[in-house]
Amino acid sequence: MKKLSKVRCFESLENRLPMAGNVSVALEGSLLKVNGDNLANEVTIAQNVAGTIVVRGLNGTSINGLPQVTLRNVALNALDVRMAGGDDRLTINTLRAANDVEVDLGAGNDTVRVAGSNIGANLKVIGLHGIDRANLTGSRVGVDAKIDLGLDRGVANVSSTIIGYNLDVITELANDQVTLNAVTAGGTVTVDTKAGSDAISIVALDALLLGIQTDAGADSVTLQNVRTATDLEINTGVGADTLRMTDVNAGKSIKVSTDADNDTVRATRVRAAEDAVFEGGDGVDRLFGSAQISGGVKKEIKDFEFVL
């Protein structure tokens, strides 16, 4: 008799792909706390006109072990988000907070988007290690907004937003990108990208004062349709930098310093009510459009080669 061969059957094991993690949500009085884990979390936080807040997990992320958590009729005072490790994605839509919103992205390549929200006091977004991206759009911040994207590459975009007082955008050592478009600030706007070959674009800005510091690296800075009630100061640091200024008006003074290396400045309709001072540094610095620069009290241009 022919001997039957044994057939081995195996039960399929559960999916061993990395989980997207669990995010904990707790409402403590009028403070909403959201805490991620060290996996790649993807979360949206949205509020409707009735005050209901829905915290939803996407792409496998759970919220308190569930697909989503709904909090009804919330008079939100503050939001505190701590995403921890992992490559996280956080979206905050149409949120209304009477006071502060703080987002700590933690380590990892993280993305945060705040859209259509009304924050009564301060907004703070803090990155750590990894390529971090922050997008603030169509929102109002009652006092100060700070975006600090940590030690690695940062991409920050603020658009169609009103800031009550100060806006600070800070990046660190890599090749960073900062874009401000249609932003109004009642106080000082500061962009500090530190080292690296950085790209800064500021279009349609209205602020009390604007300060830009790019530090070392071959940086590109573009200003178009920018108005300050007081001063505007730009320091591009060491490196072969390019600065373009079009329709830029300061209620008091403009000061531009390009520091060392071969820099290029292009000016079109640049006006200061008081002093307009442009200082080149070591190297061959070229200024296009010197006749387009005007200072109501003083116009001083040093260490530049004039190009028509």
C-alpha positions in Angstrom: 0.0 0.0 0.0 1.2 3.4 -0.9 2.3 5.4 2.1 0.6 8.8 2.4 2.9 11.7 2.8 2.2 14.0 5.7 1.1 17.5 4.9 2.0 20.2 7.4 -0.5 23.0 7.9 0.5 26.3 9.5 -1.9 28.8 10.9 -1.2 32.3 9.7 0.3 34.5 12.3 -1.0 38.0 13.1 0.5 40.9 11.2 4.0 41.6 12.4 4.4 45.0 10.8 5.2 47.8 13.2 2.1 49.1 14.9 1.1 52.8 14.5 0.8 53.0 18.3 -1.7 54.3 20.8 -2.2 57.9 21.7 -3.7 58.8 25.1 -6.2 61.6 25.4 -7.4 63.1 28.7 -9.6 66.2 29.5 -8.5 67.6 32.8 -11.0 70.3 33.5 -10.6 72.6 30.5 -7.1 71.3 29.7 -6.9 68.7 26.9 -3.8 66.5 27.1 -2.7 64.4 24.2 0.3 62.1 24.6 1.8 59.9 21.8 4.1 56.9 22.1 7.4 56.1 20.5 5.8 54.7 17.3 4.7 56.6 14.2 1.5 58.2 15.3 -0.9 60.0 13.0 -3.6 62.1 14.7 -6.1 64.8 13.9 -7.7 67.0 16.4 -10.8 68.9 15.2 -13.5 71.0 16.9 -16.9 71.9 15.5 -19.0 75.0 16.1 -20.9 73.3 19.0 -17.6 72.8 20.9 -17.3 69.1 20.2 -13.7 67.9 19.9 -12.9 64.7 18.0 -9.5 63.2 18.3 -9.0 60.6 15.6 -6.3 58.2 14.8 -5.3 57.5 11.2 -3.4 54.7 9.4 -3.6 52.3 12.4 -3.1 54.8 15.2 -5.5 54.2 18.1 -6.8 56.8 20.5 -7.2 55.5 24.1 -7.4 52.1 22.4 -10.2 53.2 20.0 -10.3 54.6 16.5 -11.3 58.0 17.9 -12.4 59.8 21.1 -15.2 62.4 21.1 -15.5 65.2 23.7 -18.7 67.1 23.6 -19.5 70.7 24.5 -15.9 71.5 25.5 -15.0 75.1 26.6 -11.4 74.5 25.9 -8.8 76.6 27.9 -5.6 75.0 26.7 -4.2 72.1 24.6 -1.0 70.3 25.5 0.4 67.8 22.9 3.5 65.6 23.4 4.1 63.3 20.5 7.3 61.5 21.9 9.4 59.4 19.5 8.6 58.1 16.0 7.8 59.9 12.7 4.5 61.5 13.7 1.9 63.5 11.9 -0.4 65.9 13.7 -3.2 68.0 12.3 -5.2 70.5 14.4 -8.3 71.9 12.6 -10.7 74.7 13.6 -9.7 74.5 17.3 -10.8 77.3 19.7 -8.6 77.6 22.8 -9.0 80.4 25.3 -5.3 80.3 26.3 -2.3 78.3 25.1 -1.7 75.6 22.6 1.7 73.8 23.0 3.0 71.0 20.7 6.1 69.1 21.6 7.0 67.0 18.6 9.8 65.0 20.2 12.3 63.0 18.2 11.6 61.7 14.7 10.7 63.2 11.3 7.5 65.0 12.4 4.8 67.1 10.7 2.3 69.4 12.4 -0.4 71.5 10.7 -2.6 74.0 12.5 -5.4 75.3 10.3 -8.4 77.6 10.8 -7.8 77.8 14.6 -8.3 80.6 17.1 -5.8 80.5 20.0 -6.5 83.1 22.7 -2.9 83.4 24.1 0.2 81.6 22.9 1.1 78.9 20.3 4.3 77.0 20.8 5.6 74.3 18.5 8.9 72.6 19.6 10.9 70.0 17.6 13.9 68.0 18.7 15.8 65.6 16.3 14.7 64.8 12.8 13.3 66.6 9.8 10.4 68.6 11.2 7.7 70.5 9.3 5.3 73.0 10.8 2.4 74.7 8.9 0.3 77.4 10.5 -2.5 78.6 8.2 -5.7 80.6 8.3 -5.5 81.1 12.1 -5.4 83.7 14.8 -3.0 83.7 17.8 -3.9 86.3 20.5 -0.4 86.8 21.9 2.8 85.1 20.7 3.6 82.3 18.3 6.9 80.4 18.5 8.0 77.7 16.1 11.3 76.1 17.0 12.1 73.1 14.8 15.1 71.7 16.7 18.5 70.5 15.6 18.0 69.0 12.2 16.4 70.2 9.0 13.2 72.4 9.6 10.5 73.5 7.2 8.2 76.2 8.5 5.3 77.8 6.7 3.0 80.5 8.2 0.3 81.8 5.9 -2.9 83.9 6.1 -2.5 84.2 9.9 -2.8 87.1 12.4 -0.5 87.2 15.4 -1.4 89.5 18.3 2.2 90.3 19.2 5.4 88.3 18.4 6.2 85.6 15.9 9.5 83.7 16.3 10.6 81.1 13.8 13.8 79.3 14.8 15.8 76.5 13.1 19.2 75.1 13.7 22.1 73.5 11.8 20.7 72.1 8.5 19.5 73.5 5.2 16.2 75.0 6.4 13.2 76.6 4.7 11.0 79.3 6.1 8.0 80.8 4.3 5.8 83.6 5.6 2.9 84.6 3.4 0.1 87.1 4.2 1.0 87.4 7.9 0.1 90.3 10.2 1.8 90.6 13.6 1.3 93.4 16.2 4.8 92.9 17.5 8.2 91.6 16.3 8.7 89.0 13.7 12.0 87.1 14.1 13.4 84.5 11.7 16.6 82.9 13.0 17.8 80.0 10.8 21.4 79.7 12.2 23.9 77.6 10.3 23.2 75.9 7.0 22.2 77.0 3.5 18.8 78.3 4.3 15.9 79.7 2.1 13.7 82.4 3.6 10.7 83.8 1.7 8.5 86.6 3.2 5.6 87.9 1.1 2.9 90.3 2.2 4.0 90.8 5.8 2.8 93.6 8.1 4.5 93.8 11.5 5.9 96.2 14.0 9.5 95.1 13.5 11.2 92.4 11.4 14.5 90.8 12.2 16.2 88.1 10.1 19.4 86.3 11.0 20.7 83.4 8.8 24.3 82.9 10.2 26.8 80.8 8.2 25.9 79.1 4.9 24.9 80.1 1.4 21.5 81.6 2.2 18.7 83.0 0.0 16.4 85.6 1.5 13.4 87.1 -0.5 11.2 89.9 0.8 8.3 91.2 -1.2 5.5 93.6 -0.2 6.8 93.9 3.4 5.9 96.7 5.8 7.2 97.4 9.3 5.9 100.1 11.6 9.4 100.6 13.0 12.6 98.8 12.0 13.8 96.1 9.7 17.1 94.4 10.2 18.8 91.6 8.1 22.1 89.9 8.8 22.9 87.1 6.4 26.1 86.0 8.1 29.1 84.3 6.6 28.6 82.6 3.2 27.7 83.6 -0.4 24.3 84.9 0.3 21.5 86.3 -2.0 19.1 88.9 -0.8 16.1 90.2 -2.8 14.0 93.1 -1.6 10.9 94.3 -3.5 8.4 96.8 -2.2 9.8 96.9 1.3 8.9 99.8 3.6 10.0 100.5 7.1 8.4 103.1 9.4 11.8 103.9 10.8 15.1 102.3 9.7 16.4 99.5 7.5 19.7 97.9 8.2 21.2 95.2 6.0 24.6 93.4 6.8 25.9 90.7 4.5 29.1 89.8 6.4 31.9 87.8 4.7 32.1 86.1 1.3 30.7 87.2 -2.1 27.1 88.3 -1.6 24.4 89.7 -3.9 21.7 92.2 -3.0 18.9 93.2 -5.4 16.7 96.1 -4.3 13.5 97.4 -5.9 11.4 100.1 -4.2 13.0 99.9 -0.8 12.2 102.8 1.5 13.0 103.7 5.1 11.3 106.7 6.8 14.5 107.4 8.6 17.8 105.6 7.9 18.6 103.1 5.2 22.0 101.4 5.9 23.5 98.6 3.7 26.8 97.2 4.8 28.8 94.6 2.8 31.6 92.6 4.3 34.8 90.8 3.2 34.6 89.5 -0.3 33.1 91.0 -3.5 29.6 92.1 -2.6 27.3 93.4 -5.4 24.3 95.7 -5.0 21.7 95.9 -7.8 19.4 98.8 -7.7 21.1 101.2 -5.3 19.0 104.1 -6.7 15.9 102.1 -5.7 16.9 102.5 -2.0 15.8 105.6 -0.1 16.2 106.9 3.4 14.2 109.8 4.7 17.0 111.0 7.0 20.1 109.0 5.9 21.1 106.6 3.1 24.4 104.9 3.6 25.9 102.1 1.5 29.3 100.6 2.3 31.5 97.9 0.9 29.3 97.1 -2.1 30.0 97.2 -5.8 27.1 99.0 -7.5 25.5 97.3 -10.5 22.8 99.0 -12.5 
